Structures are given as structure tokens and as C-alpha cells.
Amino acid sequence: MDGEQRPEGGTPTTPVPPPPPGGQEYPPAQGYPQQGYPPQGAYGQGGYPPPYQYPPAPVKKGLPRWFWAILGVVGVCAVLAIIAVAFFGTWFADVLGKPVATVTKFYSALDAGRCDEARSLLTRDMQSVDYCARWNELKAKGTTNIGNLSGGISVVNGISRVDWGLTAGGESHRVGIRLREFNGQMRIFDSTPDLLPRP
């Protein structure tokens, strides 16, 4: 086995030619770099490979997921708020708005001299008092206005109570007015003290 070198395992390897005389190395074959060195200019100026660079991160298109989650929660809350306002707004208008509107309409009708309209907002028991004549007497005595809501509104078992304040004959007058729906129309059926003070 001339020219073949066997490693310790015993398998032959490619023959290695003996070194040239005088301790010189063979020149590299054409087209091949010198053993142990990269070809000139292969890695740029210093002959070292460039440091490893990670590939650029993929560019995500659109908005992040957390943004869409927050937007969804806000949207659901907005829809629920609109539904609640629509429901409770209607309820407040029916339950609390009608009594206040009726009392305002009653005093406005008295002030405008529309006695029949004012009387139609009272129950039969309350119609026995001539509030139109009383209103005119109070106006002649001093400042008299229709007033406004001066306290609270309460509704218990279909009976509404409205606390009203007005100026009658130049004096402040507060009255608790009780109303109830009769035949689909809200009517005044009681008050403490009277709807108008005696002149």
C-alpha cells in the first residue's frame, strides 16, 4: 500500500504526495484558494466573514389584536348604553314626564284664560272649584306665574306626586299635587294645600 496512508481506524484515505524537497509547499492549483485562507476579497477587506445578521422581522399589516379587542368592548358598551337610554328615556317620559307636563299644562291654561282646558285636566271632584276665577283674582292682587317643579316626583301604585312651586298673588305657594291616569289621560285628583291659595 504504497502512497496510501491509513489512519488508526485502518481505512485508507486519499494519498498525500510527499512534500517537495527543501521543505517548500506545492503552489495551490489554479482556481483553488491557498489551503487555510479564503480567496482574496471573498469576505471583503479583512478576510473574515461578516457577523451573522438575523433576517428582518416580517412586517405586520393592520392594527394589533389588542386594539380590536378594546374597540369591540367599547362598541358593545356603546350599543348597551343606547339601548338603556332608549328604554329608560321612554320610561321616564311616560312615568315621570306625563305628571309634570300635566301640571304645567294646567297652570299654563289658567294663565292663558283657557278655563275649559284647565278644567279638563282635573277630576270631577276637583272641578267644583272655579280655579280660573281664583287665578284672575290672584293676578289682580300681585305677581302670579305658572311656576315649576320645586321638589321631587314620586310614583307609587300608579299615583304620581309632583311638588310644585309658584308665585300666586305676589306670594310664594308650594303645593303637593297628586295625579292619576283616568281613561288614558293624566288628571289631577288631589293637592295639599289647594292648587291655588284663596285670594
Residue frames as a rotation matrix with the C-alpha (Angstrom) as fourth column:
MET 1
0.586 0.810 0.000 0.00
0.810 -0.586 0.000 0.00
0.000 0.000 -1.000 0.00
ASP 2
-0.509 -0.861 -0.002 2.40
0.849 -0.503 0.163 2.43
-0.141 0.081 0.987 -1.34
GLY 3
-0.852 0.067 0.520 1.45
0.123 -0.939 0.322 6.05
0.510 0.338 0.791 -1.07
GLU 4
0.217 0.974 0.066 -1.69
0.056 -0.080 0.995 5.31
0.975 -0.212 -0.072 0.92
GLN 5
-0.830 -0.394 0.395 -1.88
-0.351 -0.180 -0.919 6.38
0.433 -0.901 0.011 4.49
ARG 6
-0.059 0.807 -0.588 -4.05
0.462 0.544 0.701 4.57
0.885 -0.230 -0.404 6.90
PRO 7
-0.046 0.102 0.994 -5.49
-0.758 -0.651 0.031 6.36
0.650 -0.752 0.107 9.88
GLU 8
-0.749 -0.318 0.582 -5.64
-0.653 0.503 -0.566 4.50
-0.113 -0.804 -0.584 13.11
GLY 9
0.178 0.903 0.391 -9.04
-0.687 0.399 -0.608 3.00
-0.705 -0.160 0.691 12.21
GLY 10
-0.399 -0.465 0.790 -7.48
0.146 0.818 0.556 1.24
-0.905 0.337 -0.258 9.30
THR 11
0.616 0.634 0.467 -9.49
0.583 0.031 -0.812 2.68
-0.529 0.772 -0.351 6.38
PRO 12
-0.387 -0.834 0.393 -7.37
0.897 -0.243 0.369 4.00
-0.212 0.495 0.842 3.53
THR 13
0.443 0.442 -0.780 -7.54
0.232 -0.897 -0.377 7.72
-0.866 -0.014 -0.500 2.71
THR 14
0.986 -0.096 0.136 -6.60
0.104 -0.280 -0.954 9.71
0.129 0.955 -0.266 -0.35
PRO 15
0.296 -0.947 -0.126 -2.89
0.955 0.296 0.016 9.54
0.022 -0.125 0.992 -0.91
VAL 16
0.920 -0.140 -0.367 -0.97
-0.053 -0.970 0.238 12.60
-0.389 -0.200 -0.899 0.09
PRO 17
0.687 -0.723 0.078 2.03
0.281 0.165 -0.945 13.35
0.670 0.671 0.316 -2.05
PRO 18
0.225 -0.683 -0.695 5.27
0.967 0.068 0.247 13.67
-0.121 -0.728 0.675 -0.23
PRO 19
0.746 0.038 -0.665 6.43
0.129 -0.988 0.088 17.22
-0.653 -0.152 -0.742 0.49
PRO 20
0.882 -0.454 0.125 8.62
0.057 -0.161 -0.985 18.83
0.468 0.876 -0.116 -2.10
PRO 21
0.206 -0.884 -0.419 12.30
0.926 0.315 -0.210 18.80
0.317 -0.344 0.884 -1.49
GLY 22
-0.679 -0.608 0.411 13.69
0.408 -0.778 -0.478 21.58
0.610 -0.158 0.776 0.57
GLY 23
-0.636 0.462 -0.618 10.61
0.672 -0.062 -0.738 21.99
-0.379 -0.885 -0.271 2.82
GLN 24
-0.873 0.374 -0.314 8.66
-0.457 -0.851 0.258 24.12
-0.171 0.368 0.914 0.37
GLU 25
-0.181 0.888 0.423 4.93
0.072 0.441 -0.895 23.68
-0.981 -0.131 -0.144 -0.25
TYR 26
-0.554 0.114 0.825 3.36
0.822 0.229 0.521 23.00
-0.130 0.967 -0.221 -3.57
PRO 27
-0.935 0.325 -0.142 1.70
-0.341 -0.934 0.108 26.05
-0.097 0.149 0.984 -5.15
PRO 28
-0.252 0.913 0.320 -2.11
-0.126 0.297 -0.947 25.88
-0.959 -0.279 0.040 -4.99
ALA 29
-0.511 0.174 0.842 -3.89
0.799 0.457 0.390 24.51
-0.317 0.872 -0.372 -8.01
GLN 30
-0.977 0.142 0.158 -5.37
-0.048 -0.872 0.488 27.06
0.208 0.469 0.858 -10.32
GLY 31
-0.211 0.972 0.103 -8.85
-0.255 -0.156 0.954 28.23
0.944 0.175 0.281 -9.29
TYR 32
0.515 0.356 -0.780 -8.42
0.611 0.486 0.625 26.97
0.602 -0.798 0.033 -5.72
PRO 33
0.722 -0.264 0.640 -7.50
-0.510 -0.827 0.234 29.14
0.468 -0.496 -0.732 -2.76
GLN 34
-0.415 -0.902 -0.118 -4.45
-0.424 0.306 -0.852 28.52
0.805 -0.303 -0.510 -0.76
GLN 35
0.032 0.451 -0.892 -5.18
0.525 0.752 0.399 25.98
0.851 -0.481 -0.213 1.94
GLY 36
-0.235 -0.041 -0.971 -6.40
0.969 -0.088 -0.231 27.57
-0.076 -0.995 0.060 5.21
TYR 37
-0.748 -0.031 -0.663 -7.13
0.091 -0.994 -0.055 31.00
-0.657 -0.102 0.747 3.71
PRO 38
0.379 0.902 0.207 -10.22
0.467 0.006 -0.884 32.30
-0.799 0.432 -0.419 1.97
PRO 39
0.019 -0.360 0.933 -9.83
0.988 -0.139 -0.074 33.61
0.156 0.923 0.353 -1.56
GLN 40
-0.839 -0.433 -0.329 -8.66
0.484 -0.871 -0.086 37.18
-0.250 -0.231 0.940 -1.76
GLY 41
-0.863 0.504 -0.031 -11.64
-0.493 -0.829 0.265 39.59
0.108 0.244 0.964 -1.48
ALA 42
-0.585 0.680 -0.441 -14.16
0.374 0.709 0.597 36.81
0.719 0.184 -0.670 -0.73
TYR 43
0.155 0.637 -0.756 -15.24
0.981 -0.008 0.194 38.36
0.117 -0.771 -0.626 2.60
GLY 44
0.940 0.153 0.306 -14.21
0.151 -0.988 0.032 41.91
0.307 0.016 -0.952 1.98
GLN 45
0.401 -0.842 0.361 -11.23
-0.616 -0.539 -0.575 43.67
0.678 0.008 -0.735 3.39
GLY 46
0.018 -0.593 0.805 -10.01
-0.990 0.102 0.098 41.64
-0.140 -0.799 -0.585 6.38
GLY 47
-0.570 -0.250 -0.783 -10.72
-0.500 0.862 0.088 38.22
0.652 0.441 -0.616 5.03
TYR 48
-0.944 0.299 0.139 -13.21
0.029 0.494 -0.869 37.48
-0.328 -0.816 -0.475 7.86
PRO 49
-0.494 0.840 0.225 -16.81
0.689 0.221 0.690 36.52
0.529 0.496 -0.688 7.23
PRO 50
-0.482 0.383 0.788 -19.39
-0.433 -0.886 0.166 39.19
0.762 -0.261 0.593 8.21
PRO 51
-0.912 0.208 0.353 -21.18
-0.276 0.327 -0.904 38.70
-0.304 -0.922 -0.241 11.55
TYR 52
-0.688 0.711 0.142 -24.46
0.711 0.623 0.327 36.79
0.144 0.326 -0.934 11.42
GLN 53
-0.870 0.493 -0.005 -27.44
-0.488 -0.863 -0.135 39.02
-0.071 -0.114 0.991 10.80
TYR 54
-0.513 0.780 0.359 -30.99
0.388 0.584 -0.713 37.97
-0.765 -0.226 -0.602 11.61
PRO 55
-0.635 0.367 0.680 -33.42
0.675 -0.165 0.719 38.31
0.376 0.916 -0.143 8.76
PRO 56
-0.867 0.335 0.370 -35.68
-0.410 -0.901 -0.144 41.34
0.284 -0.277 0.918 9.09
ALA 57
-0.713 0.676 0.186 -38.85
0.176 0.429 -0.886 40.75
-0.679 -0.599 -0.425 11.12
PRO 58
-0.545 0.578 0.607 -41.94
0.794 0.125 0.594 40.30
0.267 0.806 -0.527 8.98
VAL 59
-0.960 0.259 0.109 -43.95
-0.273 -0.952 -0.141 43.49
0.067 -0.165 0.984 8.69
LYS 60
-0.562 0.827 -0.003 -47.42
0.732 0.496 -0.468 43.03
-0.385 -0.265 -0.884 10.16
LYS 61
-0.794 0.384 0.472 -50.16
0.109 -0.674 0.731 44.73
0.599 0.632 0.493 8.27
GLY 62
0.219 0.975 0.045 -53.10
0.225 -0.095 0.970 46.36
0.949 -0.202 -0.241 10.06
LEU 63
0.098 -0.057 0.994 -53.69
-0.812 -0.582 0.047 47.10
0.575 -0.811 -0.103 13.74
PRO 64
-0.865 -0.497 -0.077 -52.74
-0.353 0.709 -0.611 44.86
0.358 -0.501 -0.788 16.67
ARG 65
-0.384 0.732 -0.562 -55.23
0.459 0.680 0.572 42.42
0.801 -0.038 -0.597 18.15
TRP 66
-0.545 0.165 -0.822 -55.48
0.807 -0.162 -0.568 44.26
-0.227 -0.973 -0.045 21.49
PHE 67
-0.924 0.229 -0.305 -56.71
-0.280 -0.951 0.135 47.34
-0.259 0.210 0.943 19.65
TRP 68
-0.537 0.755 -0.376 -59.54
-0.330 0.222 0.918 45.36
0.776 0.617 0.130 18.05
ALA 69
-0.382 0.384 -0.841 -60.42
0.777 0.626 -0.067 43.79
0.501 -0.679 -0.537 21.42
ILE 70
-0.731 0.081 -0.677 -60.68
0.443 -0.698 -0.563 47.20
-0.518 -0.712 0.474 23.10
LEU 71
-0.855 0.425 -0.296 -62.64
-0.516 -0.645 0.564 48.59
0.049 0.635 0.771 20.17
GLY 72
-0.476 0.689 -0.547 -65.06
0.145 0.675 0.724 45.66
0.867 0.265 -0.421 20.42
VAL 73
-0.445 0.273 -0.853 -65.62
0.895 0.160 -0.416 46.18
0.022 -0.949 -0.316 24.15
VAL 74
-0.828 0.118 -0.548 -66.21
0.007 -0.976 -0.220 49.91
-0.561 -0.186 0.807 23.64
GLY 75
-0.782 0.546 -0.300 -68.62
-0.437 -0.137 0.889 49.18
0.444 0.827 0.346 20.80
VAL 76
-0.374 0.650 -0.662 -70.65
0.589 0.718 0.371 46.71
0.716 -0.251 -0.651 22.86
CYS 77
-0.548 0.130 -0.827 -70.81
0.742 -0.381 -0.552 49.20
-0.387 -0.915 0.112 25.77
ALA 78
-0.910 0.201 -0.362 -71.98
-0.310 -0.910 0.275 51.95
-0.274 0.362 0.891 23.40
VAL 79
-0.592 0.726 -0.350 -74.75
-0.135 0.339 0.931 49.76
0.795 0.598 -0.103 21.99
LEU 80
-0.301 0.465 -0.833 -75.90
0.869 0.493 -0.038 48.78
0.393 -0.735 -0.553 25.50
ALA 81
-0.745 -0.006 -0.667 -75.88
0.395 -0.809 -0.434 52.44
-0.537 -0.587 0.606 26.59
ILE 82
-0.868 0.446 -0.216 -78.01
-0.461 -0.565 0.684 53.44
0.183 0.694 0.696 23.61
ILE 83
-0.365 0.749 -0.552 -80.50
0.286 0.655 0.699 50.66
0.886 0.097 -0.454 24.36
ALA 84
-0.409 0.174 -0.896 -80.63
0.912 0.052 -0.406 51.67
-0.024 -0.983 -0.180 28.05
VAL 85
-0.888 0.074 -0.454 -81.17
-0.018 -0.992 -0.127 55.35
-0.460 -0.105 0.882 27.21
ALA 86
-0.719 0.655 -0.233 -83.90
-0.378 -0.086 0.922 54.46
0.584 0.751 0.309 24.73
PHE 87
-0.233 0.640 -0.732 -85.67
0.589 0.692 0.418 52.18
0.774 -0.334 -0.539 27.20
PHE 88
-0.310 0.080 -0.947 -85.28
0.924 -0.211 -0.320 54.28
-0.225 -0.974 -0.008 30.33
GLY 89
-0.986 -0.023 -0.164 -85.79
-0.019 -0.969 0.246 57.54
-0.165 0.246 0.955 28.44
THR 90
-0.483 0.866 -0.128 -89.19
-0.133 0.072 0.989 56.30
0.865 0.494 0.081 27.28
TRP 91
-0.067 0.432 -0.899 -89.97
0.842 0.508 0.181 55.03
0.535 -0.745 -0.398 30.77
PHE 92
-0.667 -0.236 -0.707 -89.01
0.633 -0.680 -0.370 58.35
-0.393 -0.694 0.603 32.39
ALA 93
-0.941 0.338 0.029 -91.02
-0.254 -0.758 0.601 60.28
0.226 0.558 0.799 29.80
ASP 94
-0.216 0.914 -0.344 -94.10
0.095 0.370 0.924 58.15
0.972 0.167 -0.167 30.47
VAL 95
0.138 0.289 -0.947 -93.88
0.880 0.403 0.251 57.71
0.455 -0.868 -0.199 34.22
LEU 96
-0.210 -0.317 -0.925 -92.29
0.816 -0.579 0.013 60.99
-0.539 -0.752 0.380 35.30
GLY 97
-0.963 -0.254 0.091 -92.73
0.257 -0.761 0.595 63.29
-0.082 0.597 0.798 32.34
LYS 98
-0.369 0.901 0.230 -96.52
0.531 0.001 0.848 63.00
0.763 0.435 -0.478 31.99
PRO 99
0.313 0.543 -0.779 -97.35
0.950 -0.198 0.243 64.25
-0.022 -0.816 -0.577 35.50
VAL 100
-0.412 -0.536 -0.737 -95.04
0.497 -0.810 0.312 67.28
-0.764 -0.237 0.600 35.17
ALA 101
-0.952 0.083 0.293 -96.41
0.242 -0.379 0.893 68.03
0.185 0.922 0.341 31.70
THR 102
-0.087 0.994 -0.064 -99.99
0.790 0.108 0.603 67.82
0.606 0.002 -0.795 33.02
VAL 103
0.242 0.131 -0.961 -99.34
0.848 -0.511 0.143 70.22
-0.473 -0.849 -0.235 35.91
THR 104
-0.747 -0.564 -0.352 -97.52
0.290 -0.753 0.591 72.65
-0.598 0.339 0.726 33.59
LYS 105
-0.767 0.512 0.386 -100.40
0.409 -0.073 0.910 72.45
0.494 0.856 -0.154 31.11
PHE 106
0.151 0.860 -0.488 -102.95
0.965 -0.021 0.261 73.10
0.214 -0.510 -0.833 33.89
TYR 107
0.091 -0.165 -0.982 -101.28
0.592 -0.784 0.187 76.29
-0.801 -0.599 0.027 35.17
SER 108
-0.905 -0.425 -0.009 -100.48
0.221 -0.490 0.843 77.46
-0.363 0.761 0.538 31.60
ALA 109
-0.443 0.828 0.342 -104.16
0.699 0.080 0.711 77.07
0.561 0.554 -0.615 30.63
LEU 110
0.364 0.544 -0.756 -105.19
0.899 -0.417 0.132 79.12
-0.244 -0.728 -0.640 33.70
ASP 111
-0.311 -0.600 -0.737 -102.68
0.372 -0.791 0.486 81.84
-0.875 -0.122 0.469 32.81
ALA 112
-0.988 -0.076 0.135 -103.89
0.150 -0.259 0.954 81.97
-0.038 0.963 0.268 29.19
GLY 113
-0.500 0.864 -0.051 -107.57
-0.742 -0.458 -0.489 82.09
-0.446 -0.206 0.871 30.22
ARG 114
-0.365 0.359 -0.859 -108.37
-0.573 0.640 0.512 78.68
0.734 0.679 -0.028 28.71
CYS 115
-0.318 0.287 0.904 -110.60
-0.932 0.083 -0.354 77.59
-0.177 -0.954 0.241 31.57
ASP 116
0.757 0.645 -0.105 -112.18
-0.652 0.734 -0.189 74.59
-0.045 0.212 0.976 29.81
GLU 117
0.358 -0.718 -0.597 -108.74
-0.195 0.568 -0.800 73.13
0.913 0.403 0.064 29.06
ALA 118
-0.611 -0.575 0.543 -107.62
-0.620 -0.078 -0.781 73.64
0.492 -0.814 -0.309 32.68
ARG 119
0.061 0.745 0.664 -110.85
-0.948 0.251 -0.195 72.04
-0.312 -0.618 0.722 33.95
SER 120
0.755 0.257 -0.603 -110.36
-0.523 0.791 -0.318 69.01
0.395 0.555 0.732 31.66
LEU 121
-0.166 -0.913 -0.372 -107.11
-0.239 0.404 -0.883 68.21
0.957 -0.058 -0.286 33.50
LEU 122
-0.680 0.037 0.732 -108.96
-0.733 -0.036 -0.679 67.84
0.002 -0.999 0.051 36.84
THR 123
-0.836 0.503 -0.218 -111.14
0.498 0.863 0.083 65.00
0.230 -0.039 -0.972 38.11
ARG 124
-0.022 0.934 0.356 -114.85
0.418 -0.315 0.852 65.74
0.908 0.167 -0.384 38.69
ASP 125
0.485 0.194 -0.853 -114.30
0.874 -0.071 0.481 66.26
0.033 -0.978 -0.204 42.41
MET 126
-0.407 -0.761 -0.506 -111.68
0.726 -0.605 0.327 68.94
-0.555 -0.234 0.798 41.72
GLN 127
-0.662 0.160 0.733 -113.79
0.593 -0.486 0.642 70.68
0.458 0.859 0.227 39.06
SER 128
0.362 0.871 -0.332 -116.15
0.901 -0.235 0.365 72.06
0.240 -0.431 -0.870 41.70
VAL 129
0.168 -0.387 -0.907 -113.68
0.486 -0.768 0.418 74.88
-0.858 -0.511 0.059 42.45
ASP 130
0.924 0.134 0.359 -113.52
0.379 -0.454 -0.806 77.71
0.055 0.881 -0.471 39.90
TYR 131
0.194 -0.952 -0.236 -109.74
0.753 -0.010 0.658 77.93
-0.629 -0.305 0.715 39.58
CYS 132
-0.192 -0.229 0.954 -109.99
0.873 -0.485 0.059 80.30
0.449 0.844 0.293 36.60
ALA 133
0.668 0.503 0.548 -111.76
0.199 -0.830 0.521 82.96
0.717 -0.239 -0.655 38.67
ARG 134
0.871 -0.385 -0.306 -109.33
0.325 -0.017 0.946 82.42
-0.369 -0.923 0.110 41.54
TRP 135
-0.034 -0.920 0.390 -106.33
0.973 0.059 0.224 82.77
-0.229 0.387 0.893 39.18
ASN 136
0.023 0.112 0.993 -107.63
0.607 -0.791 0.075 86.08
0.794 0.602 -0.086 37.84
GLU 137
0.935 0.328 0.132 -108.18
0.080 -0.560 0.825 87.41
0.345 -0.761 -0.549 41.38
LEU 138
0.566 -0.799 -0.205 -104.61
0.579 0.208 0.788 86.42
-0.587 -0.564 0.581 42.36
LYS 139
-0.164 -0.624 0.764 -103.21
0.970 -0.244 0.008 88.10
0.182 0.743 0.645 39.22
ALA 140
0.431 0.406 0.806 -105.06
0.294 -0.907 0.300 91.30
0.853 0.108 -0.511 40.12
LYS 141
0.988 -0.029 -0.150 -103.61
0.143 -0.173 0.975 91.15
-0.054 -0.985 -0.167 43.64
GLY 142
0.361 -0.926 -0.106 -99.95
-0.654 -0.333 0.680 90.72
-0.665 -0.176 -0.726 42.59
THR 143
-0.317 -0.612 -0.724 -97.41
-0.943 0.288 0.169 88.75
0.105 0.736 -0.668 40.58
THR 144
0.394 0.455 0.799 -98.74
-0.439 0.857 -0.271 85.36
-0.808 -0.244 0.537 39.59
ASN 145
-0.205 -0.491 -0.847 -96.89
-0.976 0.164 0.142 82.84
0.069 0.856 -0.513 37.43
ILE 146
0.603 0.520 -0.605 -97.29
-0.566 0.813 0.134 79.21
0.561 0.261 0.785 36.39
GLY 147
0.469 -0.479 0.742 -94.28
-0.749 0.229 0.621 78.10
-0.468 -0.847 -0.251 38.46
ASN 148
0.123 -0.490 -0.863 -92.25
-0.687 0.585 -0.430 74.96
0.716 0.646 -0.265 38.04
LEU 149
0.592 -0.004 -0.806 -91.13
0.343 0.906 0.247 71.75
0.730 -0.422 0.538 39.67
SER 150
0.377 -0.426 0.822 -89.87
-0.705 -0.708 -0.044 72.68
0.601 -0.563 -0.567 43.12
GLY 151
0.094 -0.320 0.943 -89.18
-0.824 0.506 0.254 69.32
-0.558 -0.801 -0.217 44.65
GLY 152
-0.841 -0.471 0.267 -89.35
-0.303 0.818 0.489 65.72
-0.449 0.330 -0.830 43.65
ILE 153
0.032 0.807 -0.589 -91.59
-0.938 0.227 0.260 63.48
0.344 0.544 0.765 41.65
SER 154
-0.790 -0.253 0.559 -92.68
-0.452 0.856 -0.252 60.14
-0.414 -0.452 -0.790 43.03
VAL 155
-0.087 0.748 -0.658 -94.80
-0.821 0.321 0.472 57.37
0.564 0.581 0.586 41.60
VAL 156
-0.898 -0.101 0.428 -96.36
-0.361 0.724 -0.588 54.77
-0.251 -0.682 -0.687 43.90
ASN 157
-0.529 0.698 0.482 -99.01
0.518 0.716 -0.469 52.29
-0.672 0.001 -0.740 42.73
GLY 158
-0.281 0.379 0.881 -99.83
0.929 -0.121 0.349 54.37
0.239 0.917 -0.319 39.66
ILE 159
0.844 0.517 -0.145 -100.31
0.536 -0.805 0.253 57.57
0.015 -0.291 -0.957 41.66
SER 160
-0.126 -0.891 0.437 -97.86
0.769 -0.366 -0.524 60.36
0.627 0.270 0.731 40.87
ARG 161
0.704 0.228 -0.673 -96.97
0.619 -0.661 0.425 63.13
-0.348 -0.715 -0.606 43.29
VAL 162
0.016 -0.635 0.772 -95.41
0.758 -0.496 -0.424 66.34
0.652 0.593 0.473 41.97
ASP 163
0.142 -0.060 -0.988 -94.04
0.801 -0.579 0.150 69.04
-0.581 -0.813 -0.034 44.28
TRP 164
0.084 0.044 0.996 -94.78
0.849 -0.527 -0.048 72.36
0.522 0.849 -0.082 42.57
GLY 165
-0.243 -0.180 -0.953 -93.83
0.722 -0.689 -0.054 75.91
-0.647 -0.702 0.298 43.41
LEU 166
-0.109 0.247 0.963 -95.38
0.830 -0.510 0.225 79.09
0.547 0.824 -0.149 42.02
THR 167
-0.960 -0.070 -0.271 -95.96
0.202 -0.844 -0.496 82.74
-0.194 -0.531 0.825 42.83
ALA 168
-0.235 0.952 0.196 -99.64
0.807 0.079 0.586 83.48
0.542 0.296 -0.787 43.43
GLY 169
0.777 0.599 0.196 -100.82
0.436 -0.735 0.519 86.99
0.455 -0.318 -0.832 44.25
GLY 170
0.432 -0.708 0.559 -97.26
-0.535 -0.700 -0.473 88.11
0.726 -0.095 -0.681 44.95
GLU 171
0.248 -0.314 0.916 -96.60
-0.901 0.272 0.337 85.32
-0.355 -0.910 -0.215 47.46
SER 172
-0.661 -0.561 -0.498 -94.76
-0.682 0.726 0.088 82.04
0.312 0.398 -0.863 47.17
HIS 173
0.383 0.818 0.429 -97.02
-0.875 0.471 -0.115 79.00
-0.296 -0.331 0.896 47.10
ARG 174
-0.754 -0.588 -0.294 -95.82
-0.640 0.759 0.121 75.39
0.152 0.279 -0.948 47.29
VAL 175
0.295 0.922 0.251 -98.20
-0.910 0.351 -0.219 72.55
-0.290 -0.163 0.943 46.67
GLY 176
-0.799 -0.425 0.425 -98.01
-0.309 0.897 0.316 68.75
-0.516 0.121 -0.848 46.50
ILE 177
0.023 0.810 -0.586 -100.15
-0.981 -0.096 -0.170 67.65
-0.194 0.579 0.792 43.55
ARG 178
-0.523 -0.109 0.845 -101.37
-0.132 0.990 0.046 64.07
-0.842 -0.087 -0.532 43.12
LEU 179
-0.089 0.412 -0.907 -102.23
-0.985 -0.169 0.020 62.74
-0.145 0.895 0.421 39.69
ARG 180
-0.375 0.021 0.927 -103.50
-0.016 0.999 -0.029 59.51
-0.927 -0.026 -0.374 38.21
GLU 181
-0.947 0.050 -0.316 -104.36
-0.318 -0.029 0.948 58.27
0.038 0.998 0.043 34.75
PHE 182
-0.216 0.943 0.253 -108.11
-0.039 0.250 -0.967 58.16
-0.976 -0.219 -0.017 34.01
ASN 183
0.731 0.562 0.386 -109.24
0.292 0.254 -0.922 56.76
-0.616 0.787 0.022 30.66
GLY 184
0.347 -0.702 0.622 -105.74
0.935 0.211 -0.283 57.16
0.068 0.680 0.730 29.21
GLN 185
0.254 -0.253 0.934 -105.36
0.169 -0.939 -0.300 60.81
0.952 0.234 -0.196 30.30
MET 186
-0.548 -0.521 -0.654 -103.35
0.765 0.004 -0.644 62.04
0.338 -0.853 0.397 33.28
ARG 187
0.267 0.705 0.657 -105.55
0.164 -0.705 0.690 64.10
0.950 -0.076 -0.304 35.62
ILE 188
-0.803 -0.444 0.399 -105.08
-0.253 -0.353 -0.901 65.96
0.540 -0.824 0.171 38.89
PHE 189
0.067 0.883 -0.465 -107.23
0.313 0.424 0.850 64.41
0.947 -0.203 -0.248 41.61
ASP 190
0.799 0.177 -0.575 -105.83
0.598 -0.133 0.790 65.91
0.063 -0.975 -0.213 44.84
SER 191
0.008 -0.840 0.542 -103.45
0.273 -0.519 -0.810 68.54
0.962 0.154 0.225 46.21
THR 192
0.687 0.100 -0.719 -102.06
0.726 -0.086 0.682 69.62
0.007 -0.991 -0.132 49.56
PRO 193
-0.460 0.802 -0.380 -102.63
0.075 -0.392 -0.917 72.52
-0.885 -0.451 0.121 50.12
ASP 194
0.594 0.785 0.175 -105.08
0.283 0.000 -0.959 73.65
-0.753 0.619 -0.222 47.44
LEU 195
0.213 -0.502 0.838 -103.81
0.977 0.130 -0.170 74.15
-0.023 0.855 0.518 43.87
LEU 196
-0.309 -0.253 0.917 -104.21
0.307 -0.939 -0.156 77.91
0.900 0.233 0.368 44.36
PRO 197
-0.783 0.060 -0.619 -104.44
0.607 -0.143 -0.782 79.79
-0.136 -0.988 0.075 47.64
ARG 198
0.355 0.932 0.072 -107.54
0.935 -0.355 -0.016 81.80
0.010 0.073 -0.997 48.37
PRO 199
-0.232 -0.462 0.856 -107.03
0.519 -0.803 -0.292 85.48
0.823 0.377 0.426 47.46
